[in-house]
Amino acid sequence: MRIAFLGTPDFAVASLRRIVEAGFEVACVYSQPPAPRGRGHELKPSPVHAFAEAHGLAIRTPASMRDPAEIEAFRELRLDAAVVVAFGQLLPREVLEAPRLGAFNLHGSLLPRWRGAAPIQRAIMAGDPVTGVQVMRMTEGLDEGPVLATETLRIGPLDTAGTLHDRMAEAGAGLLARTLRAIQRGEATETPQPEEGATYAKKIRSRETRIDWGRSAFQVDHKIRGLSPHPGAWFELPGDRGPVRVKALLSRAEEGEGEPGEVLDEALLVACGDGAVRLLRVQREGRAAQDAEAFLRGQPVVAGTRLA
């Protein structure tokens, strides 16, 4: 089967690798254009772009797949199927309909829950006990197409967006390769999504990353883990030269009472509006991430300290 692969971040690399290993003919890889990265803001290729170059695959990085020239180039590939994994652009109808068998997307949620840009983070932030990966046929609507295959994953009490991302990327890669074989054999079954229960995983905005200690311990804990490691939920720790911003990267809800933001012991148990949260891993601004024990050796935080 002759395929075009469209993807950009690390999450998509596992799927592209599995497709190559499975022996599918990858006619072309599409990814977002190189973007400024790192302290020097040098233009660097996306993870998918870098993988494609390292494996000798043809690569295109269009600014827009709606460009008529790009649409025509896509048609000229004479594809059997297109595979999309976190590409980062909405595809026009002309692109979706160009491959003989259609275009298929690997999505990181159990649709119709968490359609959109940040399904992994939003699932944890909402306290969902399970999530999953699904292969769906792409339509012009946002993540609205029929589902061909599903694999369910449990969200553990210490899962972060980072750990769940890695598990979902590997599970999704295997599911995608198996589903492409089923499509190739004409054995794939498509199931329309339910009309009820749709939610949308909006892109994470910087204004929602500050911790509100007045929320319940359940809400604070899930927000911390859902935003870890990036962009990171943060608070301010009082310091001699003014407040110090600290990211909370891992936490656990526990029992405890106090004023919201009050540190209740010598090991970073912090009171919330209801219950308390134990901070297990943190990162002071400009420093490397540390387990709480190591952080406290260099920056003691005594009981009674108020975090903002």
N, C-alpha and C positions, 0 to 999 in steps of 0.2 A: 504494500500500500504506500502510495506516494503522499507525503505529508509536509505541510508547513507548520512550524512550531512558533507560537507567539507568546513570549514571556519576558519578564524583566528581573525580579528579585531572586534572592537565594531560594525561596520557596519553590520556584519553578525549575531550578537546576536539577533537582532530584528526578523530576519527571522527564526532562530532556535526556538526562543520562540513561534512564531506564528505556526510553524509546530507542535510543541509539543502540544500547546493548541488546535489545530485542530484535534488532535487524530491520526495523522499518526504514524506508528510504526517506531521509529528511531532505527535501528539495531546497528549503530555505528556512533560516531562523530569523524571526523578527523580534526586535527589542527596542526599548526606548533609547533615544539618543544619549551619547555620553554626557554626564553631568558633573558639575564641580563637586569634589569630595575631598575630605581631609582638611588639615590646617592650611595647606597651600592653595586650596580651591582649584586644584588641577582637574581638567576634564578627564574622567576615567570611564571606561565602559561598564555597563551593568554586569552583574554576575552571569546572567545568561549569555550576554555578548562575549564575555571573556571565555566562557566554556566553549561556545561555538567556534571561536577563533582557535582555541587550543586543540580542537578536534577536527579542524579543517572543514567546517561546515560553512556554507554560504550564509552571509549575514546582511540584513538590511535594518537600518535604524531611522525610519521615517518620522518626521515631526508630526505627521497626521496621516492616518490611513484613509482619510476622506479625500486626499489629493487625487485627482483623476489619473495622474500618471502612476501613482502607487496602486490604484485599483486595477489599472490595465496590466501593470507588471505582475500583480498577484494572479490575475486571470491567466496570464501567459505561462504560469508555472504548471498548468494542467494537473491540478491536484485531485487526489481521491478524497482527502480530508484535511481540515485545518484543526489544530489543537491549540487551545488558549489556556494559559496558566498565569494568572496575575500579570497580564500584559500592561495594563495601565491606560488603555485607550478604548473608547466605545467604537465598535466596528460597524460600518454602514451595511445596509442590506446587500449591496453589490458584492462586498467581500464575503459575507456570510453565505451567500448563495453560489459563489464561484466554485468551490470544490464539489466534485461529483456526489459525494455522500453527505456533505454538509460540514458544519463547524461544531466542535465539541469543547466544552469548558470543564476544567477541574475546579470545583469550588470548595472552600473550607468551612462549610457548615451543613446543617441538615435543613435544606430548603423546604418551605419558603421562609424559615427563620434565618435572619441575618443575611439577607441579600445586601450586596454592596461592598464597600472598600475595606472594612476592618472587622470581618466576622470572627476572627480568633480572639482579638482583644475584647470585643463586645460580649462574646459568650461568657468569658471569665468574669468580666465586670458585672454582668447580670446575675451571676451565680448559677449558671446552667450546670447541671450535673453531667450532661453528656453533650457531645458535639459529633462531628464526623466530616468525611470528605465524600463528595458526590461528583459523578460525571453527568453532565446535562447537555442536551442539544441547545445550541445558542439561537436565540431569537433577538429581535430588535429591542425587546423589553429588557430591563435590568435584571439579570439572573432569573428570568421567568420561564425558561424553556423546560420541556419534559426531562425527567431524570432517567438515566439508563443504568446506573449502578451506585451503590452506597456502601460505605464502611463506617461503622460507628466507633467512637472512642470515648472513654470516660475521662472526665476532667477531675484530676486528683486534688486533694486539699492543699498541696504545695506546688501545684502546677502554676507556671507563669506563662505569659504569652510566648516567651522564648522557648520553653521546654515543649509546650503544646505545638508550637509551630514546627519544631523539628520532627515530632512524632507524626504530625499530619502530613508533612512533606513526604516522608518515606511511605506512609500508608497510601497516600494519594498517588504516588508514582507507580506503585504496584497495581492499584486499582485501575489507573488509566491505561496501562499497558494491556491488562487483561481485557478491558472493555474494548480497546481498539481491535484486538483479535476477534472478539465477538462481533463487532461491527463488520469486520472484514469477512467473516463467515456468514453474515446475514442472520445471526442468532441474537442480536441485542434487542431487548424489549424496552420501549419508552413508556414511562408513566407520567401523566400530567401532574403538575404540582397542585396541592390543595388550594382552594381559593381563600380559605381562612388561615389565620396564624402567621401571615406575612409580617416580618419586622425588617428594619433597614439598619445596617451597620455603617453608620456615618463615619467619615474620616475623623481620626482623633485630632482635636484642636488643642492648642497650647493652653487656652483659657480653662480647660477642664482638668488639667493635670495637677493642680494644687490640692492637697489633702484637706478635707473639711472634717476636723475631729469631732464636730457635732453630729456627724452621721453615725449610724450604728456600726459596731465592730464588724458585722457581716459585710456592710457596704464598703467600709474602709479597706478591709482585708482584700476583698475582690477587686477593688480599684487598684490597689498596689500591685497585685499579681497580674492583673489584666494589662497594666501599662509597663510591665517589666519585660525586657530591659530597656525598651525604647518606646516612648520618650521618657518614661519614668515619672511616677507620682512623687511629689516633693513637699517638703515642709521647711520651716525656718527654725533653726536652733539658735538661742541667744548666745552671743559671744562678746568678748571684751571690746571688740572694734565694731560691733553692730551685728545684726542677724546674719547667720551663715546658712546658705541653702544646702539642703541634704536631700538626696533622692532615697526613697524607700524601695528596695528591689525585691524583697521577700518578707512575708509576714505570716502570722497565724493568729486567728481570733481566740481569745481566752476570756476567762471571767475576770472582773475587776471593776472597781467603782472609783470615780473621781471626776473632777471638772474636765470637760473635753480638752484634750491636748496636754493634760497633766501626766508627767512621768511618775509611775507608781512604784518602781523599784530601781535597783542599780543595773538592770539588764534590759532596758528599753521596752518595758511594758507601758503602753500609753493608753490612757483612758479615752473612750469615745462617748458619743451621746448615749449609747447603750452597750455596756460591756467594754472590752479593752482589746488592743492589738499588740502582739509581741513582734517587734521589728527584728528580723533575723539576718538581713543583709542590707547594707546601706552604702551610699556613695556621696561623700562630701564633694561639693563643687570644686572642680579642678583636680580631683584626686581619683585614684583607682577604687573600684568597688571592693568592699570588705565585708566579711562576716561581722556580726554585731560585736562579738567578743574582741576581735582585733581592733575594731573601730573604737571601742570604749577604752582600750589600753592607751590610745593616743589622745582620746577626747572623752574624758569621763563625763557622764550625764547623770547627775544625782537625782534621787527621788525628790519630787516637788518642782522640778524644772517644768516650765510651760513651753510647749512647742506651738508655733503659730502656723 
